[in-house]
Amino acid sequence: MEVKITDKKDNLFFNRTEITAEINHQGIPTPKRAEARKAIAESLGANADLLVVRKCKSQFGFKALCEAMLYKTKEDLEKFEPKYVKGMEAGQKLHKTKEAKAAPAK
């Protein structure tokens, strides 16, 4: 995978850098969030634990456009990043399953 950083903006209010990147994935499937986070962090020379991928969408089957946020500290990431984004990064399923809906409440 080849990563090209197309835009970087410092957001001093949230103590983060907002990044837009293109990931070329010719011949392989669209990268998962964890793979995209690792690839973008490597290209920036940053800590992957402080990077959050908000969106990663494939275009034309060989190039993915990703939006990521690189925070200065772990505390800033926990404070400002929405709960659902942190859940997506962790691979959690936030939707209720049919079994959970069918179970009677006690």
C-alpha positions as YAML, in Angstrom:
chain: A
units: angstrom
residues:
- id: 1
  name: MET
  ca: [0.00, 0.00, 0.00]
- id: 2
  name: GLU
  ca: [1.23, 3.42, -0.95]
- id: 3
  name: VAL
  ca: [0.11, 6.39, 1.17]
- id: 4
  name: LYS
  ca: [-0.01, 9.95, -0.11]
- id: 5
  name: ILE
  ca: [-0.88, 12.74, 2.34]
- id: 6
  name: THR
  ca: [-2.99, 15.23, 0.37]
- id: 7
  name: ASP
  ca: [-3.84, 17.71, 3.14]
- id: 8
  name: LYS
  ca: [-2.72, 18.49, 6.69]
- id: 9
  name: LYS
  ca: [-4.28, 21.15, 8.90]
- id: 10
  name: ASP
  ca: [-3.37, 21.98, 12.49]
- id: 11
  name: ASN
  ca: [-6.42, 22.48, 14.70]
- id: 12
  name: LEU
  ca: [-5.11, 24.20, 17.83]
- id: 13
  name: PHE
  ca: [-8.52, 24.27, 19.54]
- id: 14
  name: PHE
  ca: [-8.71, 20.45, 19.63]
- id: 15
  name: ASN
  ca: [-4.92, 20.00, 19.87]
- id: 16
  name: ARG
  ca: [-4.81, 17.78, 16.77]
- id: 17
  name: THR
  ca: [-3.75, 17.63, 13.13]
- id: 18
  name: GLU
  ca: [-6.51, 16.85, 10.62]
- id: 19
  name: ILE
  ca: [-5.22, 14.71, 7.77]
- id: 20
  name: THR
  ca: [-6.58, 13.71, 4.38]
- id: 21
  name: ALA
  ca: [-4.75, 10.85, 2.70]
- id: 22
  name: GLU
  ca: [-4.97, 8.68, -0.40]
- id: 23
  name: ILE
  ca: [-4.07, 5.01, -0.04]
- id: 24
  name: ASN
  ca: [-3.29, 3.17, -3.25]
- id: 25
  name: HIS
  ca: [-4.35, -0.47, -2.83]
- id: 26
  name: GLN
  ca: [-4.05, -1.81, -6.37]
- id: 27
  name: GLY
  ca: [-4.85, -5.53, -6.48]
- id: 28
  name: ILE
  ca: [-5.84, -5.87, -2.81]
- id: 29
  name: PRO
  ca: [-9.11, -5.12, -1.00]
- id: 30
  name: THR
  ca: [-9.87, -1.77, 0.63]
- id: 31
  name: PRO
  ca: [-7.73, -1.55, 3.77]
- id: 32
  name: LYS
  ca: [-9.40, -2.01, 7.15]
- id: 33
  name: ARG
  ca: [-9.33, 0.92, 9.58]
- id: 34
  name: ALA
  ca: [-6.47, -0.62, 11.57]
- id: 35
  name: GLU
  ca: [-4.39, -1.14, 8.41]
- id: 36
  name: ALA
  ca: [-5.10, 2.42, 7.21]
- id: 37
  name: ARG
  ca: [-4.21, 3.84, 10.64]
- id: 38
  name: LYS
  ca: [-0.91, 1.96, 10.68]
- id: 39
  name: ALA
  ca: [-0.02, 2.98, 7.11]
- id: 40
  name: ILE
  ca: [-0.84, 6.67, 7.67]
- id: 41
  name: ALA
  ca: [1.04, 6.74, 10.99]
- id: 42
  name: GLU
  ca: [4.12, 5.20, 9.32]
- id: 43
  name: SER
  ca: [4.05, 7.75, 6.51]
- id: 44
  name: LEU
  ca: [3.83, 10.60, 9.06]
- id: 45
  name: GLY
  ca: [6.34, 9.08, 11.46]
- id: 46
  name: ALA
  ca: [3.74, 9.34, 14.24]
- id: 47
  name: ASN
  ca: [2.42, 7.13, 17.02]
- id: 48
  name: ALA
  ca: [-0.47, 4.99, 15.69]
- id: 49
  name: ASP
  ca: [-2.15, 5.06, 19.13]
- id: 50
  name: LEU
  ca: [-2.73, 8.82, 18.76]
- id: 51
  name: LEU
  ca: [-4.21, 8.52, 15.24]
- id: 52
  name: VAL
  ca: [-7.91, 7.94, 14.56]
- id: 53
  name: VAL
  ca: [-9.30, 7.16, 11.10]
- id: 54
  name: ARG
  ca: [-12.75, 8.71, 10.82]
- id: 55
  name: LYS
  ca: [-13.50, 7.73, 7.23]
- id: 56
  name: CYS
  ca: [-11.91, 5.40, 4.69]
- id: 57
  name: LYS
  ca: [-13.81, 5.08, 1.44]
- id: 58
  name: SER
  ca: [-12.61, 3.30, -1.68]
- id: 59
  name: GLN
  ca: [-12.81, 4.97, -5.07]
- id: 60
  name: PHE
  ca: [-12.58, 3.16, -8.40]
- id: 61
  name: GLY
  ca: [-11.52, -0.06, -6.66]
- id: 62
  name: PHE
  ca: [-7.86, 0.82, -6.26]
- id: 63
  name: LYS
  ca: [-7.62, 4.05, -4.27]
- id: 64
  name: ALA
  ca: [-9.08, 4.85, -0.85]
- id: 65
  name: LEU
  ca: [-9.64, 8.36, 0.48]
- id: 66
  name: CYS
  ca: [-9.17, 8.56, 4.24]
- id: 67
  name: GLU
  ca: [-9.82, 11.26, 6.82]
- id: 68
  name: ALA
  ca: [-7.77, 10.92, 9.99]
- id: 69
  name: MET
  ca: [-7.10, 12.90, 13.16]
- id: 70
  name: LEU
  ca: [-3.68, 12.88, 14.83]
- id: 71
  name: TYR
  ca: [-3.87, 14.03, 18.45]
- id: 72
  name: LYS
  ca: [-0.98, 15.41, 20.49]
- id: 73
  name: THR
  ca: [-1.83, 13.36, 23.61]
- id: 74
  name: LYS
  ca: [-3.95, 10.32, 24.53]
- id: 75
  name: GLU
  ca: [-5.97, 12.52, 26.91]
- id: 76
  name: ASP
  ca: [-6.96, 14.84, 24.05]
- id: 77
  name: LEU
  ca: [-8.02, 11.85, 21.95]
- id: 78
  name: GLU
  ca: [-10.23, 10.53, 24.77]
- id: 79
  name: LYS
  ca: [-11.67, 13.98, 25.49]
- id: 80
  name: PHE
  ca: [-12.52, 15.15, 21.96]
- id: 81
  name: GLU
  ca: [-13.10, 12.05, 19.83]
- id: 82
  name: PRO
  ca: [-16.75, 10.86, 19.70]
- id: 83
  name: LYS
  ca: [-17.60, 7.58, 21.39]
- id: 84
  name: TYR
  ca: [-18.82, 5.93, 18.18]
- id: 85
  name: VAL
  ca: [-15.54, 6.68, 16.38]
- id: 86
  name: LYS
  ca: [-13.51, 5.18, 19.21]
- id: 87
  name: GLY
  ca: [-15.82, 2.14, 19.02]
- id: 88
  name: MET
  ca: [-15.26, 1.77, 15.27]
- id: 89
  name: GLU
  ca: [-11.50, 1.95, 15.85]
- id: 90
  name: ALA
  ca: [-11.77, -0.84, 18.43]
- id: 91
  name: GLY
  ca: [-13.90, -2.95, 16.07]
- id: 92
  name: GLN
  ca: [-16.99, -2.89, 18.27]
- id: 93
  name: LYS
  ca: [-20.41, -3.57, 16.83]
- id: 94
  name: LEU
  ca: [-22.66, -0.73, 17.94]
- id: 95
  name: HIS
  ca: [-25.85, -2.07, 16.35]
- id: 96
  name: LYS
  ca: [-28.20, -4.29, 18.30]
- id: 97
  name: THR
  ca: [-28.55, -7.84, 17.04]
- id: 98
  name: LYS
  ca: [-31.89, -9.55, 16.38]
- id: 99
  name: GLU
  ca: [-31.36, -11.83, 19.40]
- id: 100
  name: ALA
  ca: [-30.86, -8.86, 21.70]
- id: 101
  name: LYS
  ca: [-34.02, -7.20, 20.38]
- id: 102
  name: ALA
  ca: [-36.07, -10.39, 20.79]
- id: 103
  name: ALA
  ca: [-34.94, -11.04, 24.38]
- id: 104
  name: PRO
  ca: [-37.60, -10.00, 26.90]
- id: 105
  name: ALA
  ca: [-36.70, -7.29, 29.38]
- id: 106
  name: LYS
  ca: [-36.49, -8.34, 33.02]
...
